[in-house]
Amino acid sequence: MRPASKVTTAQVFTIAGPAMVANLTTPLIGIVSTTAIGRLGDATLLGGVAMASVLFDCMFWLFAFLRMSTVAFTAQSLGSGEMQEVRAILVRGFIVAALIGAGLIALQIPLAAILFGAMGGSAGVTRAAKTYFTIRIWSAPLALANYVVLGWLIGQARATLALSVQIAINVINMVATMLLVLVFDTGIAGAAIAAVIAEATGLVIGVLIARRLSLGRLAVPRATLLDRAKLMRMLAVNRDIMIRTAALISAFLFFTAQGARAGDVTLAANAVLNNFLLISAFFLDGLANAAEQLCGRAYGARDRVGFSSATRLVIFWGFAFALGVTAVFALFGPTLINIMTASEDVRHGARLYLTFAILAPLLGVFAFAFDGVYIGATWARDMRNLMVLSLVIFLTAWFALRSFGNAGLWGALLVHYAARGGLEALRYPALFRATFR
């Protein structure tokens, strides 16, 4: 099952297109949950679900290596024709997801104490957030297993099926939230229960799809499943991607914390402009998904030409989308800001720093594209080291620019974007030569 050497634009968008659509549907969950809880008229409940949702987003994001490494290993095994290993990767991923999820559930009390203590919310908001947390934490093994299913499907270039599973999870979550909160009056607990129901249903759908694709043969011989070399490689790659993700989360948490110290208006203005970054990330991350699969498959097949052509195409289309998004932000940025907030102070603050949000997509192209390439090739150690170095560069830039206030903070963030992609681009030729020599 060796891929053709020449990767085409159609192949890229067969994966990137559904991934972009899936990314665009995900924020709807937060919107519906916020709307449902907001209609109860209690600000503490709304603050509680917002606080707890952010914690779960960061916590699950930390374990996103389950999706990334599964994409890479599945694509590589597909490229090398090891179909039994493709099934083994899914089962190994489920085992790791179950162990991590069980650990989070077992440690939920000290975990909640640490996290909510760090957030520093009011007593009412914290109490509401804990109610949500103690219920939704039971979805951890399910949510992490869904990462594995999504990665496994994308790794086989089954992006449309992956999209279907993700949309099913999102739609079920939204419908269940509306019913439980607004119809059955279960309050914030209902929003948490809806998330558990959605993840459980999504996993059932995902497993059924996996069984069908495997012709009903998901069972893997014990010797294959517990292959020591494969297990150790999986753990090493997962460890490195986790450290890389922790460094990335640290940069964004630091950015948020510094914005908060600048005052409520600046914090709100930064939150509005952060939506601009999320919009550009939806498109660039979809292309990164394509890079993970196409480069992973070429890596497994030892296809030098296919690997390099996939890399070039993803970067080309990344710049094309970035230019389009940048043009939209430049033309309609003030209008979008007015739509997102009714506060004149926040509108004014956001407009002051809009230029930084306009430039971010162009500076982020290499960062997203090469993240996908590095994951596909499982160059995880180098990706980890370069991300940690990028974090150091970000903090150094902030220290040098801190006298410029929030403008300096945004400048440091753009330096971080450029450093992430630039360092990976500089390291790429040496890694490529070493891999395909």
C-alpha positions in Angstrom: 0.0 0.0 0.0 2.8 2.4 -0.9 1.5 5.9 -1.7 2.1 7.6 -5.0 5.2 9.8 -4.8 3.4 12.9 -6.0 1.0 14.2 -3.3 -1.8 16.2 -4.8 -3.9 19.2 -3.5 -6.9 16.9 -3.6 -5.2 14.5 -1.1 -4.4 17.4 1.2 -8.0 18.7 1.2 -9.5 15.3 1.5 -8.1 15.4 5.1 -7.8 19.2 5.7 -11.3 20.0 4.6 -13.2 17.8 7.1 -10.7 18.8 9.8 -11.5 22.5 9.2 -15.2 21.9 9.4 -14.8 19.9 12.6 -12.7 22.7 14.2 -15.4 25.2 13.3 -18.2 23.1 15.0 -16.3 22.7 18.3 -16.9 26.2 19.7 -20.6 25.7 19.3 -20.5 23.5 22.4 -19.2 26.4 24.6 -21.7 28.8 23.0 -24.7 26.5 23.7 -23.6 25.6 27.3 -23.0 29.3 28.0 -26.4 30.3 26.6 -28.3 27.5 28.4 -26.7 28.3 31.8 -26.9 32.0 31.1 -30.7 31.8 30.7 -31.0 30.6 34.3 -30.1 34.2 35.3 -27.4 33.3 37.9 -24.0 34.9 37.2 -22.2 32.5 39.6 -23.4 29.5 37.6 -22.3 31.1 34.3 -18.9 31.9 35.8 -18.6 28.4 37.2 -19.3 26.6 34.0 -16.9 29.0 32.2 -14.1 28.4 34.7 -14.5 24.6 34.8 -14.7 24.4 30.9 -11.4 26.2 30.6 -9.8 23.8 33.1 -11.1 20.8 31.1 -9.9 22.4 27.8 -6.4 22.8 29.2 -6.3 19.4 30.9 -7.5 17.4 27.9 -5.3 19.5 25.6 -2.3 18.3 27.6 -3.2 14.7 26.6 -3.8 15.6 23.0 -0.7 13.5 22.2 -3.2 10.5 22.2 -4.6 11.9 18.9 -1.4 13.2 17.4 0.7 10.1 18.0 -2.1 7.8 16.9 -2.3 9.7 13.6 1.4 9.4 13.1 1.8 5.7 14.0 -1.3 4.7 12.1 -0.2 6.5 8.9 3.3 5.1 9.2 2.0 1.6 9.6 -0.4 2.1 6.6 2.5 3.3 4.5 4.6 0.3 5.4 1.7 -2.1 4.8 1.6 -3.4 8.4 -2.2 -3.7 8.7 -2.2 -5.8 11.9 -0.1 -3.0 13.5 -2.8 -0.5 12.5 -5.3 -2.4 14.7 -2.8 -2.7 17.5 -2.2 1.0 17.6 -5.9 1.6 18.2 -6.0 -0.9 21.1 -2.8 0.4 22.7 -4.2 3.9 22.5 -7.4 2.8 24.3 -5.3 1.2 27.1 -3.3 4.4 27.6 -6.5 6.6 27.5 -8.2 4.3 30.1 -5.2 4.5 32.4 -4.8 8.3 32.2 -8.6 8.8 32.5 -8.8 6.5 35.6 -5.9 8.3 37.1 -7.6 11.7 36.7 -10.8 10.3 38.3 -8.8 8.8 41.2 -7.0 12.1 41.8 -10.0 14.4 41.3 -10.1 15.7 44.8 -6.5 17.0 45.1 -6.7 18.0 41.4 -9.7 20.1 42.0 -8.2 21.7 45.0 -5.0 22.7 43.2 -6.8 23.9 40.0 -9.5 25.9 41.7 -7.0 27.4 44.2 -4.9 28.6 41.3 -7.9 30.1 39.4 -8.9 32.3 42.4 -12.6 32.6 41.6 -15.2 33.8 44.1 -16.7 31.4 46.6 -20.0 31.1 44.6 -18.3 30.6 41.2 -15.8 28.1 42.6 -18.7 26.1 44.3 -20.6 26.0 40.9 -17.4 25.0 39.1 -16.7 22.2 41.5 -20.2 20.8 40.9 -19.5 20.7 37.1 -16.0 19.3 37.6 -16.9 16.4 39.9 -19.4 15.2 37.3 -17.6 15.9 34.0 -14.3 14.3 35.3 -16.0 11.0 34.8 -15.9 11.7 31.0 -12.1 11.7 31.1 -11.5 8.1 29.9 -14.2 8.5 27.3 -12.9 11.9 25.9 -9.3 10.6 25.8 -10.4 7.4 24.0 -12.2 9.6 21.5 -8.9 11.3 20.8 -7.5 7.9 19.9 -10.4 7.1 17.6 -10.1 10.5 15.8 -6.4 10.0 15.4 -6.8 6.5 14.1 -9.4 7.5 11.5 -7.3 10.6 10.4 -4.2 8.4 10.2 -6.0 6.2 7.6 -7.1 9.4 5.7 -10.7 8.7 6.8 -11.2 12.3 7.7 -14.9 12.4 6.7 -15.6 9.6 9.2 -13.6 11.4 11.9 -15.6 14.5 11.1 -18.8 12.5 11.5 -17.8 11.3 14.9 -16.8 14.7 16.1 -20.0 16.4 14.8 -22.0 13.6 16.5 -20.3 14.3 19.8 -20.9 18.1 19.5 -24.5 17.8 18.4 -25.4 15.3 21.2 -23.7 17.6 23.7 -25.6 20.6 22.6 -29.0 18.8 22.5 -28.5 17.1 25.8 -27.4 20.4 27.4 -30.5 22.2 26.2 -32.8 19.4 27.4 -31.2 18.8 30.8 -30.6 22.5 31.7 -33.6 24.2 30.2 -36.3 21.5 30.1 -35.5 19.3 33.1 -34.0 22.1 35.1 -30.9 20.2 36.3 -28.7 23.4 36.4 -25.0 23.3 36.1 -25.0 19.5 36.8 -27.0 19.0 33.6 -24.4 20.7 31.5 -21.7 18.3 32.9 -23.9 15.2 32.5 -24.5 16.3 28.9 -20.7 16.3 28.2 -20.4 12.7 29.7 -23.3 11.5 27.6 -21.9 13.0 24.4 -18.4 11.5 24.9 -19.8 8.1 25.8 -22.1 8.1 22.7 -19.2 9.3 20.5 -17.0 6.5 21.7 -19.6 3.9 20.9 -20.0 5.3 17.4 -16.3 5.4 17.0 -15.8 1.8 18.1 -18.5 0.6 15.8 -16.8 2.4 12.9 -13.5 0.9 13.8 -15.0 -2.6 13.9 -16.5 -2.1 10.5 -13.2 -0.8 9.0 -11.4 -3.8 10.6 -14.0 -6.2 9.2 -15.0 -7.1 12.7 -11.5 -8.1 13.7 -10.4 -5.5 16.4 -8.7 -8.2 18.5 -4.9 -8.2 18.3 -2.5 -11.0 19.3 -1.0 -10.4 22.7 2.5 -10.6 21.4 1.8 -7.9 18.8 -0.1 -5.7 21.3 2.7 -5.8 23.9 5.6 -5.6 21.5 8.3 -4.0 23.8 10.0 -2.0 21.1 6.7 -0.6 19.8 5.4 0.2 23.3 8.6 2.0 24.3 8.6 4.1 21.1 4.9 5.0 21.7 5.6 6.1 25.3 8.7 8.1 24.2 6.8 9.9 21.5 3.8 10.5 23.7 6.1 11.9 26.5 7.8 14.3 24.1 4.6 15.5 22.6 3.1 16.0 26.1 6.1 18.1 27.2 5.8 20.1 23.9 2.1 20.7 24.6 2.8 21.8 28.2 5.3 24.4 26.9 2.7 25.7 24.4 0.0 25.8 27.1 2.4 27.7 29.4 2.9 30.4 26.8 -0.8 31.0 26.4 -1.5 30.9 30.1 1.3 33.4 30.7 -0.2 35.6 28.0 -3.6 35.5 29.6 -2.2 36.1 33.1 -0.3 39.1 32.0 -3.3 40.5 30.2 -5.4 40.0 33.4 -2.8 42.0 35.4 -3.2 44.9 33.0 -6.8 45.3 34.1 -10.3 44.1 33.2 -10.7 46.1 30.0 -7.3 44.9 28.6 -8.1 41.3 29.6 -11.5 41.6 27.8 -9.9 43.2 24.7 -7.3 40.4 24.5 -10.1 37.8 24.9 -11.9 39.4 21.9 -8.7 39.4 19.8 -8.0 35.8 20.9 -11.1 34.8 18.9 -9.3 36.1 15.8 -6.4 33.8 16.6 -8.8 30.9 17.0 -10.4 31.5 13.6 -7.1 31.4 11.8 -6.1 28.3 13.8 -9.2 26.4 12.6 -7.8 26.6 9.0 -4.1 26.2 9.7 -4.7 23.2 12.1 -6.8 21.5 9.4 -3.8 21.6 7.1 -1.6 20.4 9.9 -3.9 17.3 10.2 -3.2 16.7 6.5 0.6 17.0 7.1 0.4 14.5 9.9 -1.3 11.8 7.8 0.5 12.4 4.4 3.9 12.8 5.9 3.4 9.9 8.3 2.3 7.6 5.4 5.3 8.7 3.3 7.6 8.2 6.3 6.3 4.6 6.7 6.7 3.9 3.0 10.2 5.5 3.0 8.9 7.7 0.2 11.3 10.7 0.1 9.5 12.5 -2.8 6.0 12.0 -1.3 7.2 13.4 2.0 8.7 16.5 0.6 5.9 17.2 -1.8 3.3 16.9 1.1 5.4 19.3 3.1 5.5 21.9 0.3 1.8 21.6 -0.5 0.8 22.1 3.1 3.0 25.1 3.5 1.7 26.6 0.2 -1.9 26.2 1.1 -1.2 27.4 4.6 0.1 30.7 3.3 -2.9 30.9 0.9 -5.4 30.6 3.7 -3.4 32.9 6.0 -3.4 35.6 3.3 -7.2 35.2 3.0 -7.8 35.4 6.7 -5.4 38.3 7.1 -7.3 40.2 4.4 -10.6 39.5 6.1 -9.2 40.7 9.5 -7.8 43.8 7.9 -11.0 44.7 6.1 -13.6 43.7 8.7 -11.7 43.6 11.9 -13.3 46.6 13.6 -16.8 45.3 12.5 -16.0 41.9 14.0 -14.9 43.5 17.2 -18.2 45.5 17.4 -20.1 42.2 17.0 -18.2 40.4 19.7 -18.6 43.1 22.4 -21.0 45.9 23.2 -18.5 47.7 25.6 -17.1 50.8 24.0 -14.0 50.6 26.3 -13.3 47.0 25.2 -13.9 47.9 21.6 -11.4 50.7 21.8 -8.9 48.5 23.5 -9.3 45.7 21.0 -8.8 48.1 18.0 -5.6 49.3 19.5 -4.0 45.9 19.2 -5.9 44.6 16.1 -2.8 44.9 14.0 -1.1 42.1 16.0 -4.1 39.8 15.4 -4.0 40.6 11.7 -0.3 39.6 11.4 -0.7 36.4 13.5 -2.0 34.1 10.7 1.0 34.8 8.4 3.5 34.3 11.2 1.7 31.1 12.3 1.9 29.2 9.0 5.3 27.6 9.5 4.4 26.8 13.2 1.2 24.9 12.3 2.5 23.3 9.1 5.8 22.0 10.6 4.1 20.8 13.7 2.1 18.5 11.4 5.2 17.4 9.5 7.1 16.7 12.7 4.3 14.7 14.2 3.8 12.7 11.0 7.5 11.8 11.0 7.5 11.3 14.8 10.3 13.8 15.2 8.9 14.3 18.6 12.1 14.9 20.5 13.2 17.7 18.2 9.7 19.2 18.3 9.8 19.1 22.1 13.2 20.8 22.3 12.3 23.5 19.8 9.0 24.3 21.6 10.7 24.6 24.9 13.3 26.9 23.3 10.4 28.9 21.7 8.9 29.3 25.2 12.2 30.7 26.4 12.4 33.1 23.5 8.8 34.2 24.2 9.5 35.0 27.8 12.7 36.8 26.9 10.9 38.9 24.3 8.2 39.7 26.8 10.9 40.8 29.4 12.5 43.0 26.7 9.2 44.5 25.6 7.3 44.7 28.9 7.8 48.5 29.1 5.4 48.7 26.1 2.6 47.2 28.2 0.0 45.2 26.3 1.5 46.0 23.0 4.8 44.5 24.2 2.9 41.4 25.3 1.3 41.0 21.9 4.7 41.6 20.3 6.2 38.8 22.4 3.3 36.5 21.3 4.1 37.1 17.6 7.8 36.5 18.3 6.7 33.1 19.8 4.7 32.3 16.7 7.7 33.2 14.5 10.2 31.3 16.7 8.1 28.1 16.7 7.8 27.9 12.9 11.2 29.4 12.2 13.1 27.0 14.4 11.3 23.9 13.0 11.9 25.2 9.4 15.6 25.6 10.1 15.9 22.1 11.6 13.8 20.4 8.9 16.5 19.9 6.2 18.8 18.0 8.6 16.0 15.8 9.9 14.8 15.1 6.4 18.3 14.1 5.2 18.8 11.9 8.3 15.4 10.2 7.8 15.7 9.5 4.0 19.4 9.0 3.4 
